[in-house]
Amino acid sequence: MPHTESMPKAYAHIGILGAGAWGVALAHVAIRAGRSVSLWSRQPLAVEASLMPPASVVMTRDLEKIAAADAVLVVVPAQRVREVLAGFRPATGTPLVICAKGIEHATGKLMTEVLAETVPGVEPAILSGPSFARDVIAGLPTAVTIAAHAPIARRLQDSLGHAAFRPYASEDLLGVALGGAAKNVYAIACGIVIGLGLGESARAALLARSFAELCRLARAAGARNDTLLGLSGLGDLVLTATSSISRNFSFGLALGRDRPLQELRTPDAPLAEGVETAPALVARGIRLGIDLPVAHAVMDILAGDIAPAEAVPRLMARPFRME
């Protein structure tokens, strides 16, 4: 069937920067959608068999080969996005899709803002939503949000969507980026609650108040409310804050169970993006005049200023207010 204006032509060649679990998962997505895929890894790939990319994926350590792709997915840790993109120069108008969730610790910038500074002339986009790499690799049903200018978002939908992977389009890059970054901080908080043995009711209350915080911040920043109510906001927050598979929830769980912070932050420990994001999120709230008591408590725990158990009475003693 020929493509029409209502059926955008897919990007044939997808380049992926980053061969961690999520980069490999998105390689599976693109291959299943019928695309050719080049996957960049700085080091030789050494992962367990369940996280291997499809055999048809072209592995490379050459950034220029990725830059030649029709669309590029940026799937490196948030704190390394600027480093990897420095000097990366695809053709003007190439979509660069941020797939990292976080805020740059050194500058307080969202990943979309880092992209705008480091790679001029490309089409900015972001992919986010409730999605674990193992589920995606296994072909389990998954839905995400892709935010970009509308024609680009529609082409990316057509390029990555298939029977088990459903991307929804949005033009709210700010809201999608902010939701994906903040949920990691709140997932740490929910893990701490369970680790302290405070119960499911306490976690549900904290999850609801965390979402209220996120919505206040997003509105002040200029994001759309419906974005936060969607997959990249509420959907991703619920998944990350309630599953032991979540690195951020597991990090908080270990903190609540009295694991020393230094043991959880060794170089070989699983990456929890919320650790670096927490102070940057609080700083953004301060700049916008938005109080973020849950995020602030997480920041203080991670800084060693208070013990996890001390955050509970601090939050519970806040003045009564209308919901």
ABEGO torsion letter per residue (X at the ends): XBBBAABBBBBABBBBBEABAAAAAAAAAAAAAGBBBBBBBABBBBBBAAABBBAABBBBABAAAAAABABBBBBBBAAAAAAAABGBBBBBGBBBBBABBEBBAAAGBBAAAAAAAABBGBBBBBBBEBBBAAAAAAGBBBBBBBBBBAAAAAAAAAAABBAABBBBBBABAAAAAAAAAAAAAAAAAAAAAAAAGAEAAAAAAAAAAAAAAAAAAAAAAGBBAAAAABAABAAAAAAAAABAABAAAAAAAAAAAGBBAAAAABAABBBBAAAAAAAAAAAAAAAAGBBBAAAAAAAAAAAGABBAAAAAAAAAABBBBBX
